[in-house]
Amino acid sequence: MKAAILHAPNQMRLATVADPVTGRGDLVLRVAAATVCGTDIRVFRGRKTAGIRYPSTIGHEFSGEIVATDGPSPFSVGQRVGVCPAIPCGHCSQCLRGLENLCPDLQAIGYEIDGAFAEYIRIPARAVELGNVHVLPDHVGYEAAALIEPLACVLNGQNKVGLSQGDTVAILGAGPIGTLHVKLARLRGAARVIVSEPNAARRAAALQAGADVVLDPTTGDLRAAIRNETRGQGADVVICAIGIPALASQAVGLAAKGGRVSLFAGFSKGETGTLDVNAIHYDELQLTGAFGLTRHDYEVTLHMIADGRIDLSDMVTHRFGLTDIEQAFAVAESGAAMKVAVCNG
């Protein structure tokens, strides 16, 4: 089969490799759609190394069709499936507390296990046993199914920061993740959604996704603009959807008294930021992080999409075949696309 092999940072090449070898209980999927995540780009550039092996195949947002099983299986050849890529141990203290995304022995497809930028992918028996594999309803397309994973991560982040009906929400960044935050915040009943984004095309996309106000942070004082849009109060919830440490510091200054701030985006290893600790203390702000997703998040998100409660049809703006994987990454990294899909067939 053909697969994109990551040999080292900045070195990913298409190659012909052996087809997946299965063990008892494993599945093999023909990858139908795999979308490029911002984290994939960080991995490619060497800015994220945890769980990464060289050589290996990355890609963790995907869906496909089962082409092989090994031994008795709850699944059958020909079924269309989506897969939660995070595989927890299931018995550590974090897993038992419902924090399986923080499992110290967590394994993930696209990291410790070869991922989806390939023609075929092996799904380990452990993932099958734990319920990571979900049969897709007929009306849910492969691209939408690939987007279940990032939307589930967004769900985890909004749950952690307690976003609820009636909140005024400020989102920093309207890339793919920021736009998903807009869509989900609107679904959850946010009273007002304000987006800060320097890219004009992405500001327009944020409005299309349901934002009430979009602001260009390069044209003036963002804090003053947010205060102006919130009757001088600041936002109840501020979500930092871009992994830039300076924005984390800025996010604290945009929150209302008693507000909540989510440092959602991943930051590169070793990066640090400066926070206004007095504002956190005297304004009683709550800061939360958000990492990955749980199997429950994935299942809830699949139902959101399948039930038509959230529309992701406008998220994939560029499509490439596996043979054009380098171009797919270049377009995703350039910011010219919303979501880039790598499709087989």
KAFEN-V100687 format. One line per field, one symbol per residue. ss: DSSP state (H for helix, E for strand, L for the rest). phi: phi as a letter, one per 20 degrees, with the letter a starting at -180 (. if undefined). psi: psi as a letter, one per 20 degrees, with the letter a starting at -180 (. if undefined). A space follows every 10 residues. Layout:
ss: ???
phi: ???
psi: ???
This chain:
ss: LEEEEEEELL EEEEEELLLL LLLLLLEEEE EEEEELLHHH HHHHLLLLLL LLLLLELLLL EEEEEEEEEL LLLLLLLLLE EEELLEELLL LLHHHHLLLH HHLLLLEEEL LLELLLLELE EEELHHHHHH LLEEELLLLL LHHHHHLHHH HHHHHHHHHH HLLLLLLEEE EELLLHHHHH HHHHHHHLLL LEEEEELLLH HHHHHHHHHL LLEEELLLLL LHHHHHHHHL LLLLEEEEEE LLLLHHHHHH HHHHEEEEEE EEELLLLLLL LLLLLLHHHH HHLLLEEEEL LLLLHHHHHH HHHHHHLLLL LLLLLEEEEE EHHHHHHHHH HHHHLLLLEE EEELL
phi: .ebedeeagm cccfbecffg dedgnfccde febceeegfg fffgeneccf nedceadeoc dbbadfdbcc ngbfdcgnfe cdcffedefn cfffffendf fdgfdgdcfn cfdgddebfc bedfggfffe nfdcfeggee ffffffegff ffffggffff emfbgnfecd deocfgfgff ffgffffeng fbcdcdbfef fffffffffp fecccefedr efffffffec lnenefcdde dcedgfffff ggfeefgmfc cdefffdfgn fccddfffff ffeleddcdb cmbdffgfff fgfgffemfc ddfefedccc fgfdfffgff ffffnfdedd ddddm
psi: rqqopohrpj npqprprqqp pqrpirqpqo pgppqpqhhg ghghijipip ipqpqrpaoi orrappiqro apqirqpiqp qqppiporhi irhgghjjlh ijpijpqppi ehppbjmrhq qpoqhghghi kippppqhio rhghhhiggh hhggggghgh ikprpiqppp poplagghhh ggghhghikp hpopppphpg hhghhgghij qhppqoiija ohghgghhik kjhrqhppoo jpmohhhggh hhiiqrpjrp pomgqqqqpi qrrpqnhggg ghjlqppqrp pbrrhggggg hghgghijip ojhjgoiqpq rhikhhhghg gghhjhrfpp poqo.
